[in-house]
Amino acid sequence: MSEEVLASSHQALHNSALTTAEGMGLGELLIKILIGIAATLVLSFLCRKIFPRFTKRSKTNFDDFVLNALADSIIPFGIVVVLILTQKELGLPINVERAYDTALRLVGTIVLIRFVNRVGARFLTGVARRSGAEDLEHLFQSLLPLLRAVIWGIGTLVLLQSLGVKMTVIWGLLSAGGIGIGLALKEPAQELFAYMMILLDKPFTVGQFISVGSTSATVERIGVRSTHLRSLRGEQVVMSNSTLTGSTILNFAEMAQRRMIYSIGVTYDTTVDQMKSIPTMIQTIIDSQKHSTFNRCHFTEFADSSLNFELVYYIDTRDFTVALNDQQAINLAIMDAFARAGIEFAFPSQTLYLEGDSLTGKAS
């Protein structure tokens, strides 16, 4: 009888110990959950209400943006952390526990990657905006999808490594795939790098008039793969970026002024007084134009059929049409002034003096 009493007493003590242990385990679980939720809510409150009071004193709003992004990520990330810390207290089966752990790591990785992409995109956009270069800002906007994809790729590799996946196999697959992708994307990658060089080095910008080989046109749009030009005749010229960066580009828009130099030939019948008056006459014509500045005009050569003057002047405009208008006005004014002064322009000709006529001073 005593043995039965001792056995029942021992069983009662064992059940009581189990109940107490379960109660303590459940209590610790609830305490961890409450502490984790409280810490998460406190951090979220600090990022939304307290810390912004200090960041508003800064000159930029980037820190405010980071706090908002951090506040949006704290709650989901805090829940993931709490669930990971309480994983052992749940007493899940091994298979379920593995799936549970994988799901939590996946959610945590997604939250972190989204936060990094959000803050990184804002940071790069702010850097481009502060530089004051529209082309650089456009470049960052074009590269943002690629940068986001790279961040997602890195985060995925880190997640796989944390889950115990053998990275040697993955690196081998990535290496083999990278070679194939590199060969397939060789031309697009070349055009992309040429596009980046155009935006960073700025050999030309939209709206400028350039000459590449036999093509002279105005830049309309700079794309990732090609640049669209508008020729003087009106047709659109599409030229690959690699062709542009590999060619010699004449950028007329960068000219502070245009230097015009050419020769004017008059006949040998022109008198000395007329020859002396030509430089002053031409200077007066050039100085009367709005965009033109006279440099020099000299009698330089006794040619076979003409007396040649070399004329040099400057046109202070980047607009090709305005420069041509001034040049045309100067040429027409020179023709009119020469006609009024009785000065004739020379043209290729030859005068023959016959032997009989030479005695009488006549020419044929």
Secondary structure, 3 states (H helix, E strand, C coil): CHHHHHHHHHHHHHHHHHHHHHHHHHHHHHHHHHHHHHHHHHHHHHHHHHHHHHHCCCCCCHHHHHHHHHHHHHHHHHHHHHHHHCHHHHCCCHHHHHHHHHHHHHHHHHHHHHHHHHHHHHHHHHHHHHHCCHHHHHHHHHHHHHHHHHHHHHHHHHHHHHCCCCHHHHHHHHHHHHHHHHHHCHHHHHHHHHHHHHHHHCCCCCCCEEEECCEEEEEEEECCCEEEEEECCCCEEEEEHHHHHCCCEEEHHHCCCEEEEEEEEECCCCCHHHHHHHHHHHHHHHHCCCCEEEEEEEEEEECCCCEEEEEEEEECCCCHHHHHHHHHHHHHHHHHHHHHHCCCECCCCCCCCCHHHHHHCCCC
